[in-house]
Amino acid sequence: PEEPVLLAELKPGRPQQHDWKSSCETWSVAFSPDGAWFAWSQGHCVVKLIPWPLEPAEPCKSGKGEARSRARTLECGQIVWGLAFSSWPPGSPRAAGLPCLVLATGLNDGHIKVWEVQTGHLLFSLLGHQDVVRDLSFAPNGSLILVSASRDKTLRVWDLSRDEHGGSGVTRAPPSPGRQLQVLTGHVQWVYCCCISPDCRMLCSAAGEKS
């Protein structure tokens, strides 16, 4: 078999800071379902959204070319631990309430911020977790069901198609519990990761108690 080829090396674009809250940590990466976007927690509380594939010429540099001009910088305000794109591919029927590709970001303070990928606009925040949101997983059926795993030892199930009052349709509203469907408990240590099965019937999680 051929040896793997290093295509590019993406590096944080800001100088190293002494404040631990704004260091150059990189905890998560994700491709959009259609392969058109690549997201990575660049460090300094920033997520970089990059059109994919990278341009063949000078892929590591920024600021040049049409594709690079479409790159998005999401200022999250907290260290970013988890990333997840919504599951519908462009051109397919969109889920009711969110007619756009979205990226969910799990943050150090327990918040989940949900962004519109094409524009880089913050749509809303999800509140409920009491500690780091370590991982995120969208249901692969396009239903906008999101599961989050946290260091607070819980998983939470959210429906992003619900508005702030728990009804139908999404508005750009202040944070509220209206989108939270369930809190799953049982782990006795930090929950590190979660994944929804392809048929959306099961959820798997892994935690620090070796379970």
N, CA and C atoms as a LAMMPS dump frame, in Angstrom:
ITEM: TIMESTEP
0
ITEM: NUMBER OF ATOMS
633
ITEM: BOX BOUNDS ff ff ff
-5.0000000000000000e+02 5.0000000000000000e+02
-5.0000000000000000e+02 5.0000000000000000e+02
-5.0000000000000000e+02 5.0000000000000000e+02
ITEM: ATOMS id mol type element x y z
1 1 1 N 0.831 -1.205 0
2 1 2 C 0 0 0
3 1 3 C 0.867 1.256 0
4 2 1 N 0.336 2.321 -0.606
5 2 2 C 1.07 3.582 -0.666
6 2 3 C 1.123 4.234 0.712
7 3 1 N 2.201 4.96 0.927
8 3 2 C 2.333 5.683 2.186
9 3 3 C 1.344 6.853 2.208
10 4 1 N 0.758 7.154 3.373
11 4 2 C -0.137 8.314 3.45
12 4 3 C 0.63 9.602 3.185
13 5 1 N -0.059 10.569 2.573
14 5 2 C 0.544 11.842 2.196
15 5 3 C -0.033 12.948 3.062
16 6 1 N 0.813 13.757 3.649
17 6 2 C 0.367 14.91 4.423
18 6 3 C -0.082 16 3.455
19 7 1 N -1.38 16.318 3.474
20 7 2 C -1.92 17.315 2.56
21 7 3 C -1.693 18.736 3.055
22 8 1 N -1.863 18.935 4.348
23 8 2 C -1.732 20.286 4.896
24 8 3 C -1.557 20.19 6.4
25 9 1 N -0.997 21.234 6.966
26 9 2 C -0.892 21.35 8.414
27 9 3 C -1.443 22.707 8.806
28 10 1 N -2.574 22.68 9.496
29 10 2 C -3.236 23.915 9.902
30 10 3 C -2.755 24.295 11.3
31 11 1 N -2.367 25.537 11.455
32 11 2 C -1.817 25.986 12.728
33 11 3 C -2.582 27.206 13.231
34 12 1 N -2.674 27.364 14.576
35 12 2 C -3.341 28.551 15.123
36 12 3 C -2.712 29.821 14.573
37 13 1 N -3.556 30.808 14.268
38 13 2 C -3.068 32.027 13.64
39 13 3 C -2.786 33.156 14.591
40 14 1 N -2.787 32.878 15.887
41 14 2 C -2.529 33.92 16.872
42 14 3 C -1.34 33.513 17.738
43 15 1 N -0.631 34.473 18.292
44 15 2 C 0.505 34.118 19.156
45 15 3 C 0.049 33.416 20.418
46 16 1 N 0.92 32.591 20.976
47 16 2 C 0.623 31.886 22.222
48 16 3 C 0.34 32.874 23.343
49 17 1 N -0.723 32.642 24.082
50 17 2 C -1.094 33.501 25.192
51 17 3 C -0.7 32.834 26.514
52 18 1 N -0.481 33.631 27.527
53 18 2 C -0.139 33.088 28.84
54 18 3 C -1.389 32.696 29.632
55 19 1 N -2.524 33.316 29.293
56 19 2 C -3.781 33.002 29.976
57 19 3 C -4.267 31.649 29.497
58 20 1 N -4.493 30.704 30.41
59 20 2 C -4.895 29.344 30.028
60 20 3 C -6.227 29.322 29.298
61 21 1 N -7.083 30.324 29.512
62 21 2 C -8.387 30.341 28.858
63 21 3 C -8.282 30.656 27.364
64 22 1 N -7.15 31.125 26.926
65 22 2 C -7.027 31.488 25.513
66 22 3 C -5.762 30.889 24.916
67 23 1 N -5.495 29.632 25.243
68 23 2 C -4.303 28.972 24.719
69 23 3 C -4.596 28.372 23.354
70 24 1 N -3.572 27.792 22.73
71 24 2 C -3.728 27.296 21.35
72 24 3 C -4.108 25.822 21.335
73 25 1 N -4.995 25.412 22.247
74 25 2 C -5.444 24.026 22.303
75 25 3 C -6.296 23.688 21.076
76 26 1 N -6.189 22.445 20.61
77 26 2 C -7.049 21.946 19.544
78 26 3 C -7.642 20.627 20.01
79 27 1 N -8.965 20.611 20.251
80 27 2 C -9.601 19.444 20.84
81 27 3 C -10.519 18.706 19.887
82 28 1 N -10.913 19.314 18.79
83 28 2 C -11.904 18.651 17.952
84 28 3 C -11.819 19.131 16.511
85 29 1 N -12.169 18.207 15.597
86 29 2 C -12.267 18.527 14.174
87 29 3 C -13.504 17.816 13.619
88 30 1 N -14.045 18.311 12.501
89 30 2 C -15.229 17.683 11.909
90 30 3 C -15.355 18.093 10.456
91 31 1 N -15.832 17.156 9.618
92 31 2 C -16.221 17.45 8.245
93 31 3 C -17.739 17.551 8.179
94 32 1 N -18.251 18.461 7.355
95 32 2 C -19.696 18.505 7.113
96 32 3 C -20.105 17.268 6.322
97 33 1 N -21.364 16.84 6.43
98 33 2 C -21.797 15.602 5.765
99 33 3 C -21.573 15.596 4.261
100 34 1 N -21.656 16.758 3.618
101 34 2 C -21.458 16.823 2.172
102 34 3 C -19.997 17.024 1.79
103 35 1 N -19.116 17.119 2.793
104 35 2 C -17.696 17.295 2.515
105 35 3 C -17.305 18.684 2.062
106 36 1 N -18.212 19.659 2.177
107 36 2 C -17.938 21.006 1.677
108 36 3 C -17.242 21.895 2.702
109 37 1 N -17.262 21.495 3.981
110 37 2 C -16.664 22.316 5.028
111 37 3 C -15.862 21.441 5.991
112 38 1 N -14.792 22.046 6.504
113 38 2 C -13.976 21.423 7.549
114 38 3 C -13.926 22.389 8.718
115 39 1 N -14.199 21.889 9.928
116 39 2 C -14.181 22.726 11.126
117 39 3 C -13.138 22.203 12.092
118 40 1 N -12.433 23.119 12.742
119 40 2 C -11.493 22.695 13.781
120 40 3 C -11.419 23.755 14.867
121 41 1 N -11.263 23.28 16.107
122 41 2 C -11.1 24.21 17.225
123 41 3 C -9.663 24.698 17.187
124 42 1 N -9.492 25.862 16.621
125 42 2 C -8.175 26.383 16.275
126 42 3 C -7.354 26.784 17.492
127 43 1 N -8.012 26.936 18.626
128 43 2 C -7.352 27.484 19.804
129 43 3 C -7.786 28.914 20.02
130 44 1 N -7.41 29.486 21.152
131 44 2 C -7.774 30.865 21.484
132 44 3 C -9.28 31.061 21.47
133 45 1 N -10.039 30 21.815
134 45 2 C -11.507 30.061 21.893
135 45 3 C -12.156 30.302 20.528
136 46 1 N -11.469 29.911 19.472
137 46 2 C -11.934 30.158 18.106
138 46 3 C -12.145 28.841 17.367
139 47 1 N -13.214 28.783 16.561
140 47 2 C -13.416 27.689 15.614
141 47 3 C -13.222 28.239 14.21
142 48 1 N -12.466 27.533 13.417
143 48 2 C -12.244 27.926 12.024
144 48 3 C -13.069 27.016 11.123
145 49 1 N -13.896 27.627 10.274
146 49 2 C -14.673 26.915 9.26
147 49 3 C -14.001 27.154 7.912
148 50 1 N -13.538 26.071 7.282
149 50 2 C -12.752 26.19 6.059
150 50 3 C -13.449 25.458 4.925
151 51 1 N -13.685 26.12 3.777
152 51 2 C -14.236 25.404 2.619
153 51 3 C -13.318 24.267 2.219
154 52 1 N -13.928 23.131 1.855
155 52 2 C -13.156 21.927 1.546
156 52 3 C -13.525 21.425 0.168
157 53 1 N -12.558 20.884 -0.599
158 53 2 C -11.16 20.636 -0.23
159 53 3 C -10.329 21.904 -0.248
160 54 1 N -9.201 21.84 0.425
161 54 2 C -8.28 22.966 0.433
162 54 3 C -7.757 23.222 -0.964
163 55 1 N -7.44 24.48 -1.254
164 55 2 C -6.817 24.798 -2.529
165 55 3 C -5.455 24.12 -2.599
166 56 1 N -5.078 23.568 -3.742
167 56 2 C -3.807 22.851 -3.835
168 56 3 C -2.587 23.734 -3.624
169 57 1 N -2.705 24.998 -3.969
170 57 2 C -1.553 25.892 -3.824
171 57 3 C -1.571 26.552 -2.457
172 58 1 N -0.455 26.455 -1.743
173 58 2 C -0.276 27.073 -0.442
174 58 3 C -1.454 26.805 0.497
175 59 1 N -1.768 25.531 0.759
176 59 2 C -2.955 25.229 1.559
177 59 3 C -2.865 25.679 3
178 60 1 N -1.668 25.915 3.497
179 60 2 C -1.523 26.235 4.91
180 60 3 C -1.675 27.718 5.2
181 61 1 N -1.647 28.548 4.161
182 61 2 C -1.713 29.986 4.383
183 61 3 C -3.136 30.468 4.195
184 62 1 N -3.418 31.636 4.739
185 62 2 C -4.766 32.172 4.639
186 62 3 C -4.717 33.582 4.071
187 63 1 N -5.895 34.074 3.659
188 63 2 C -5.976 35.438 3.193
189 63 3 C -5.878 35.588 1.693
190 64 1 N -5.71 34.506 0.943
191 64 2 C -5.6 34.593 -0.501
192 64 3 C -6.575 33.618 -1.146
193 65 1 N -7.105 34.023 -2.288
194 65 2 C -7.937 33.104 -3.059
195 65 3 C -9.398 33.159 -2.669
196 66 1 N -10.259 32.742 -3.594
197 66 2 C -11.698 32.806 -3.374
198 66 3 C -12.143 31.897 -2.248
199 67 1 N -11.607 30.658 -2.194
200 67 2 C -12.024 29.715 -1.161
201 67 3 C -11.667 30.232 0.221
202 68 1 N -10.477 30.827 0.337
203 68 2 C -10.076 31.326 1.651
204 68 3 C -10.95 32.49 2.089
205 69 1 N -11.438 33.29 1.131
206 69 2 C -12.291 34.411 1.489
207 69 3 C -13.623 33.928 2.057
208 70 1 N -13.999 32.67 1.792
209 70 2 C -15.23 32.103 2.313
210 70 3 C -15.04 31.462 3.672
211 71 1 N -13.831 31.397 4.158
212 71 2 C -13.572 30.818 5.47
213 71 3 C -14.261 31.653 6.545
214 72 1 N -14.688 30.984 7.6
215 72 2 C -15.386 31.653 8.687
216 72 3 C -14.606 31.475 9.982
217 73 1 N -14.563 32.514 10.795
218 73 2 C -13.965 32.449 12.126
219 73 3 C -15.067 32.663 13.15
220 74 1 N -15.292 31.667 13.993
221 74 2 C -16.34 31.729 15.001
222 74 3 C -15.715 32.024 16.355
223 75 1 N -16.005 33.172 16.894
224 75 2 C -15.482 33.578 18.203
225 75 3 C -16.409 33.029 19.283
226 76 1 N -15.974 31.961 19.951
227 76 2 C -16.847 31.255 20.891
228 76 3 C -16.75 31.771 22.319
229 77 1 N -15.681 32.468 22.668
230 77 2 C -15.552 33.037 24.002
231 77 3 C -15.107 32.069 25.076
232 78 1 N -15.038 30.779 24.748
233 78 2 C -14.62 29.731 25.677
234 78 3 C -13.826 28.69 24.897
235 79 1 N -13.004 27.907 25.603
236 79 2 C -12.318 26.795 24.964
237 79 3 C -13.351 25.863 24.34
238 80 1 N -13.098 25.447 23.104
239 80 2 C -14.033 24.603 22.355
240 80 3 C -13.568 23.159 22.436
241 81 1 N -14.437 22.29 22.976
242 81 2 C -14.087 20.882 23.158
243 81 3 C -14.746 19.968 22.131
244 82 1 N -15.942 20.282 21.705
245 82 2 C -16.671 19.397 20.801
246 82 3 C -17.238 20.143 19.615
247 83 1 N -17.294 19.466 18.464
248 83 2 C -17.858 20.023 17.232
249 83 3 C -18.755 18.988 16.574
250 84 1 N -19.868 19.436 15.988
251 84 2 C -20.724 18.529 15.222
252 84 3 C -21.528 19.323 14.21
253 85 1 N -21.512 18.863 12.95
254 85 2 C -22.355 19.441 11.91
255 85 3 C -23.718 18.749 11.921
256 86 1 N -24.759 19.501 11.566
257 86 2 C -26.061 18.87 11.354
258 86 3 C -25.965 17.927 10.16
259 87 1 N -26.914 17.011 10.047
260 87 2 C -26.697 15.862 9.175
261 87 3 C -27.26 15.983 7.776
262 88 1 N -28.144 16.942 7.501
263 88 2 C -28.734 16.945 6.164
264 88 3 C -27.742 17.431 5.12
265 89 1 N -27.73 16.818 3.944
266 89 2 C -26.872 17.298 2.852
267 89 3 C -27.588 18.357 2.036
268 90 1 N -26.877 19.347 1.483
269 90 2 C -27.504 20.354 0.633
270 90 3 C -28.259 19.695 -0.515
271 91 1 N -29.411 20.274 -0.856
272 91 2 C -30.204 19.739 -1.955
273 91 3 C -31.279 18.776 -1.507
274 92 1 N -31.214 18.31 -0.268
275 92 2 C -32.238 17.391 0.243
276 92 3 C -33.288 18.197 1.002
277 93 1 N -34.446 17.604 1.286
278 93 2 C -35.444 18.328 2.082
279 93 3 C -34.856 18.74 3.427
280 94 1 N -34.975 20.008 3.768
281 94 2 C -34.399 20.52 4.995
282 94 3 C -35.332 20.253 6.168
283 95 1 N -34.763 20.057 7.327
284 95 2 C -35.568 19.859 8.528
285 95 3 C -36.345 21.139 8.83
286 96 1 N -37.569 20.988 9.284
287 96 2 C -38.418 22.141 9.575
288 96 3 C -37.769 23.026 10.629
289 97 1 N -37.729 24.339 10.341
290 97 2 C -37.26 25.286 11.338
291 97 3 C -35.828 25.741 11.166
292 98 1 N -34.951 24.937 10.591
293 98 2 C -33.563 25.346 10.384
294 98 3 C -33.176 25.063 8.934
295 99 1 N -33.493 25.952 8.011
296 99 2 C -33.199 25.713 6.594
297 99 3 C -31.755 26.032 6.245
298 100 1 N -30.824 25.519 7.033
299 100 2 C -29.418 25.804 6.786
300 100 3 C -28.571 24.731 7.454
301 101 1 N -27.353 24.583 6.986
302 101 2 C -26.389 23.709 7.641
303 101 3 C -25.899 24.413 8.9
304 102 1 N -25.875 23.704 10.024
305 102 2 C -25.446 24.324 11.27
306 102 3 C -24.289 23.537 11.88
307 103 1 N -23.522 24.232 12.705
308 103 2 C -22.426 23.63 13.462
309 103 3 C -22.679 23.883 14.935
310 104 1 N -22.681 22.815 15.735
311 104 2 C -22.816 22.939 17.186
312 104 3 C -21.432 22.876 17.812
313 105 1 N -21.165 23.744 18.775
314 105 2 C -19.87 23.801 19.446
315 105 3 C -20.076 23.605 20.951
316 106 1 N -19.365 22.639 21.539
317 106 2 C -19.437 22.383 22.971
318 106 3 C -18.325 23.115 23.69
319 107 1 N -18.664 23.903 24.694
320 107 2 C -17.713 24.844 25.279
321 107 3 C -17.321 24.497 26.712
322 108 1 N -16.284 25.161 27.162
323 108 2 C -15.69 24.913 28.467
324 108 3 C -16.63 25.245 29.62
325 109 1 N -17.544 26.208 29.413
326 109 2 C -18.435 26.631 30.486
327 109 3 C -19.75 25.85 30.521
328 110 1 N -19.87 24.805 29.693
329 110 2 C -21.088 24.013 29.664
330 110 3 C -22.105 24.469 28.639
331 111 1 N -21.861 25.575 27.978
332 111 2 C -22.779 26.059 26.958
333 111 3 C -22.54 25.316 25.637
334 112 1 N -23.584 25.267 24.82
335 112 2 C -23.48 24.794 23.44
336 112 3 C -23.938 25.929 22.548
337 113 1 N -23.066 26.395 21.674
338 113 2 C -23.441 27.448 20.735
339 113 3 C -23.662 26.827 19.361
340 114 1 N -24.749 27.253 18.715
341 114 2 C -25.129 26.712 17.415
342 114 3 C -25.011 27.82 16.379
343 115 1 N -24.254 27.533 15.304
344 115 2 C -23.888 28.536 14.304
345 115 3 C -24.424 28.163 12.93
346 116 1 N -24.786 29.165 12.155
347 116 2 C -25.114 28.969 10.74
348 116 3 C -23.805 28.922 9.964
349 117 1 N -23.548 27.818 9.282
350 117 2 C -22.244 27.604 8.654
351 117 3 C -21.978 28.61 7.535
352 118 1 N -22.945 28.822 6.66
353 118 2 C -22.705 29.64 5.476
354 118 3 C -22.348 31.079 5.81
355 119 1 N -22.965 31.616 6.874
356 119 2 C -22.742 33.018 7.231
357 119 3 C -21.82 33.196 8.429
358 120 1 N -21.699 32.158 9.269
359 120 2 C -20.926 32.292 10.499
360 120 3 C -21.69 32.985 11.612
361 121 1 N -23.003 33.174 11.447
362 121 2 C -23.808 33.843 12.466
363 121 3 C -24.16 32.876 13.598
364 122 1 N -24.175 33.4 14.832
365 122 2 C -24.624 32.625 15.974
366 122 3 C -26.144 32.584 15.968
367 123 1 N -26.723 31.379 15.923
368 123 2 C -28.17 31.236 15.917
369 123 3 C -28.746 31.271 17.327
370 124 1 N -28.194 30.473 18.236
371 124 2 C -28.668 30.45 19.612
372 124 3 C -27.7 29.636 20.461
373 125 1 N -27.914 29.691 21.778
374 125 2 C -27.125 28.913 22.728
375 125 3 C -28.036 27.955 23.473
376 126 1 N -27.479 26.798 23.846
377 126 2 C -28.206 25.807 24.628
378 126 3 C -27.588 25.758 26.021
379 127 1 N -28.4 25.961 27.041
380 127 2 C -27.921 25.97 28.419
381 127 3 C -28.504 24.796 29.186
382 128 1 N -27.724 24.254 30.098
383 128 2 C -28.185 23.138 30.921
384 128 3 C -27.025 22.396 31.556
385 129 1 N -25.982 22.134 30.792
386 129 2 C -24.818 21.444 31.346
387 129 3 C -24.114 22.33 32.376
388 130 1 N -23.549 21.674 33.381
389 130 2 C -22.869 22.388 34.467
390 130 3 C -21.352 22.306 34.369
391 131 1 N -20.852 21.678 33.314
392 131 2 C -19.405 21.549 33.147
393 131 3 C -19.106 21.402 31.657
394 132 1 N -17.841 21.192 31.338
395 132 2 C -17.38 21.11 29.945
396 132 3 C -18.264 20.193 29.098
397 133 1 N -18.664 20.657 27.922
398 133 2 C -19.346 19.813 26.943
399 133 3 C -18.275 19.178 26.076
400 134 1 N -18.039 17.892 26.311
401 134 2 C -16.868 17.224 25.719
402 134 3 C -17.13 16.683 24.317
403 135 1 N -18.39 16.327 24.009
404 135 2 C -18.663 15.739 22.697
405 135 3 C -20.102 16.021 22.292
406 136 1 N -20.35 15.993 20.974
407 136 2 C -21.67 16.269 20.415
408 136 3 C -21.932 15.302 19.276
409 137 1 N -23.198 14.919 19.111
410 137 2 C -23.554 14.011 18.018
411 137 3 C -24.959 14.337 17.522
412 138 1 N -25.086 14.628 16.216
413 138 2 C -26.398 14.834 15.6
414 138 3 C -26.958 13.497 15.13
415 139 1 N -28.272 13.342 15.227
416 139 2 C -28.928 12.172 14.644
417 139 3 C -28.71 12.216 13.13
418 140 1 N -28.32 11.09 12.519
419 140 2 C -27.981 11.095 11.088
420 140 3 C -29.19 11.125 10.157
421 141 1 N -30.4 11.199 10.704
422 141 2 C -31.593 11.2 9.847
423 141 3 C -32.084 12.596 9.497
424 142 1 N -31.324 13.635 9.872
425 142 2 C -31.709 14.998 9.529
426 142 3 C -32.784 15.591 10.41
427 143 1 N -33.08 14.974 11.551
428 143 2 C -34.173 15.438 12.408
429 143 3 C -33.781 16.602 13.315
430 144 1 N -32.521 17.003 13.31
431 144 2 C -31.997 18.055 14.17
432 144 3 C -32.049 17.69 15.65
433 145 1 N -32.017 16.384 15.931
434 145 2 C -31.82 15.918 17.301
435 145 3 C -30.324 15.917 17.585
436 146 1 N -29.936 16.553 18.674
437 146 2 C -28.53 16.667 19.058
438 146 3 C -28.347 16.064 20.445
439 147 1 N -27.29 15.263 20.614
440 147 2 C -26.948 14.719 21.927
441 147 3 C -25.605 15.313 22.353
442 148 1 N -25.522 15.713 23.611
443 148 2 C -24.294 16.287 24.146
444 148 3 C -23.812 15.474 25.334
445 149 1 N -22.495 15.32 25.45
446 149 2 C -21.864 14.587 26.548
447 149 3 C -20.993 15.561 27.33
448 150 1 N -21.074 15.478 28.663
449 150 2 C -20.426 16.505 29.477
450 150 3 C -19.651 15.932 30.655
451 151 1 N -18.745 16.743 31.152
452 151 2 C -18.041 16.409 32.384
453 151 3 C -18.943 16.489 33.61
454 152 1 N -20.167 17 33.452
455 152 2 C -21.085 16.994 34.594
456 152 3 C -21.739 15.627 34.8
457 153 1 N -21.257 14.61 34.048
458 153 2 C -21.654 13.2 34.181
459 153 3 C -23.013 12.902 33.535
460 154 1 N -23.537 13.84 32.751
461 154 2 C -24.81 13.619 32.079
462 154 3 C -24.659 13.726 30.566
463 155 1 N -25.671 13.168 29.878
464 155 2 C -25.882 13.445 28.468
465 155 3 C -27.225 14.158 28.36
466 156 1 N -27.331 15.048 27.403
467 156 2 C -28.591 15.76 27.206
468 156 3 C -29.016 15.627 25.751
469 157 1 N -30.318 15.485 25.555
470 157 2 C -30.886 15.34 24.221
471 157 3 C -31.641 16.627 23.903
472 158 1 N -31.331 17.208 22.752
473 158 2 C -31.916 18.486 22.338
474 158 3 C -32.609 18.32 20.989
475 159 1 N -33.65 19.114 20.779
476 159 2 C -34.313 19.186 19.469
477 159 3 C -34.169 20.618 18.972
478 160 1 N -33.278 20.828 18.004
479 160 2 C -32.999 22.179 17.54
480 160 3 C -34.107 22.749 16.674
481 161 1 N -35.09 21.929 16.301
482 161 2 C -36.208 22.445 15.509
483 161 3 C -37.278 23.082 16.379
484 162 1 N -37.133 22.99 17.704
485 162 2 C -38.099 23.605 18.623
486 162 3 C -37.67 25.024 18.95
487 163 1 N -38.651 25.903 19.168
488 163 2 C -38.318 27.279 19.52
489 163 3 C -38.104 27.394 21.024
490 164 1 N -37.923 28.627 21.502
491 164 2 C -37.577 28.822 22.905
492 164 3 C -38.699 28.435 23.858
493 165 1 N -39.925 28.263 23.341
494 165 2 C -41.044 27.876 24.198
495 165 3 C -41.403 26.409 24.035
496 166 1 N -40.601 25.663 23.219
497 166 2 C -40.872 24.249 23.033
498 166 3 C -41.816 23.962 21.897
499 167 1 N -42.14 24.962 21.078
500 167 2 C -43.028 24.766 19.945
501 167 3 C -42.26 24.393 18.705
502 168 1 N -42.849 24.657 17.539
503 168 2 C -42.202 24.313 16.283
504 168 3 C -41.591 25.555 15.657
505 169 1 N -40.53 25.351 14.928
506 169 2 C -39.859 26.454 14.269
507 169 3 C -38.809 27.068 15.166
508 170 1 N -37.719 27.522 14.57
509 170 2 C -36.616 28.083 15.339
510 170 3 C -36.559 29.581 15.133
511 171 1 N -36.428 30.321 16.197
512 171 2 C -36.219 31.756 16.121
513 171 3 C -34.86 32.067 16.72
514 172 1 N -34.318 33.218 16.353
515 172 2 C -33.035 33.616 16.927
516 172 3 C -33.325 34.232 18.288
517 173 1 N -33.459 33.372 19.265
518 173 2 C -33.968 33.759 20.575
519 173 3 C -32.896 33.616 21.632
520 174 1 N -33.104 34.231 22.82
521 174 2 C -32.177 34.032 23.936
522 174 3 C -32.164 32.576 24.359
523 175 1 N -31.124 32.173 25.099
524 175 2 C -31.045 30.785 25.561
525 175 3 C -32.237 30.424 26.435
526 176 1 N -32.705 29.201 26.318
527 176 2 C -33.796 28.73 27.158
528 176 3 C -33.818 27.217 27.14
529 177 1 N -34.559 26.577 28.061
530 177 2 C -34.622 25.115 28.096
531 177 3 C -35.618 24.522 27.109
532 178 1 N -36.25 25.348 26.244
533 178 2 C -37.305 24.852 25.38
534 178 3 C -36.873 23.763 24.421
535 179 1 N -35.605 23.704 24.072
536 179 2 C -35.123 22.719 23.109
537 179 3 C -34.607 21.447 23.779
538 180 1 N -34.511 21.425 25.082
539 180 2 C -34.01 20.239 25.774
540 180 3 C -35.121 19.215 25.948
541 181 1 N -34.865 17.979 25.491
542 181 2 C -35.856 16.92 25.575
543 181 3 C -35.643 16.028 26.788
544 182 1 N -34.389 15.644 27.039
545 182 2 C -34.103 14.696 28.113
546 182 3 C -32.736 14.942 28.71
547 183 1 N -32.586 14.586 29.986
548 183 2 C -31.289 14.522 30.655
549 183 3 C -31.045 13.065 31.009
550 184 1 N -29.947 12.503 30.52
551 184 2 C -29.63 11.095 30.749
552 184 3 C -28.555 10.994 31.829
553 185 1 N -28.854 10.273 32.887
554 185 2 C -27.921 10.12 34
555 185 3 C -27.567 8.651 34.176
556 186 1 N -26.571 8.388 35.004
557 186 2 C -26.144 7.016 35.259
558 186 3 C -24.638 6.887 35.32
559 187 1 N -23.922 7.702 34.548
560 187 2 C -22.472 7.709 34.649
561 187 3 C -22.052 8.341 35.969
562 188 1 N -20.951 7.858 36.535
563 188 2 C -20.458 8.395 37.804
564 188 3 C -19.17 9.191 37.626
565 189 1 N -18.679 9.255 36.381
566 189 2 C -17.503 10.057 36.058
567 189 3 C -17.806 10.882 34.803
568 190 1 N -16.827 11.695 34.397
569 190 2 C -16.993 12.519 33.206
570 190 3 C -17.419 11.674 32.009
571 191 1 N -18.33 12.191 31.201
572 191 2 C -18.71 11.544 29.946
573 191 3 C -17.871 12.17 28.835
574 192 1 N -17.114 11.325 28.147
575 192 2 C -16.147 11.816 27.172
576 192 3 C -16.686 11.869 25.749
577 193 1 N -17.54 10.914 25.377
578 193 2 C -17.98 10.888 23.986
579 193 3 C -19.342 10.235 23.871
580 194 1 N -20.015 10.526 22.752
581 194 2 C -21.329 9.963 22.488
582 194 3 C -21.487 9.791 20.989
583 195 1 N -22.357 8.842 20.604
584 195 2 C -22.589 8.591 19.188
585 195 3 C -23.974 7.988 19.015
586 196 1 N -24.718 8.491 18.017
587 196 2 C -26.042 7.97 17.697
588 196 3 C -25.9 6.954 16.575
589 197 1 N -26.601 5.818 16.714
590 197 2 C -26.501 4.757 15.708
591 197 3 C -27.106 5.213 14.38
592 198 1 N -26.686 4.605 13.258
593 198 2 C -27.188 5.026 11.938
594 198 3 C -28.701 4.956 11.798
595 199 1 N -29.343 4.013 12.509
596 199 2 C -30.811 3.922 12.416
597 199 3 C -31.51 4.804 13.45
598 200 1 N -30.727 5.562 14.232
599 200 2 C -31.24 6.526 15.223
600 200 3 C -32.043 5.86 16.345
601 201 1 N -31.833 4.573 16.569
602 201 2 C -32.563 3.88 17.626
603 201 3 C -31.765 3.778 18.922
604 202 1 N -30.444 3.966 18.84
605 202 2 C -29.605 3.788 20.024
606 202 3 C -28.607 4.924 20.155
607 203 1 N -28.214 5.157 21.408
608 203 2 C -27.177 6.114 21.726
609 203 3 C -26.118 5.412 22.557
610 204 1 N -24.867 5.603 22.217
611 204 2 C -23.758 5.01 22.956
612 204 3 C -22.937 6.134 23.59
613 205 1 N -22.466 5.925 24.811
614 205 2 C -21.628 6.907 25.478
615 205 3 C -20.496 6.202 26.211
616 206 1 N -19.392 6.909 26.374
617 206 2 C -18.237 6.371 27.091
618 206 3 C -17.816 7.388 28.157
619 207 1 N -17.478 6.86 29.35
620 207 2 C -17.174 7.744 30.47
621 207 3 C -15.95 7.271 31.238
622 208 1 N -15.539 8.102 32.215
623 208 2 C -14.302 7.883 32.928
624 208 3 C -14.28 6.709 33.873
625 209 1 N -15.457 6.101 34.172
626 209 2 C -15.474 4.93 35.061
627 209 3 C -15.223 3.632 34.29
628 210 1 N -14.645 3.76 33.08
629 210 2 C -14.306 2.614 32.236
630 210 3 C -15.554 1.869 31.768
631 211 1 N -16.621 2.631 31.518
632 211 2 C -17.871 2.012 31.01
633 211 3 C -18.276 2.662 29.704
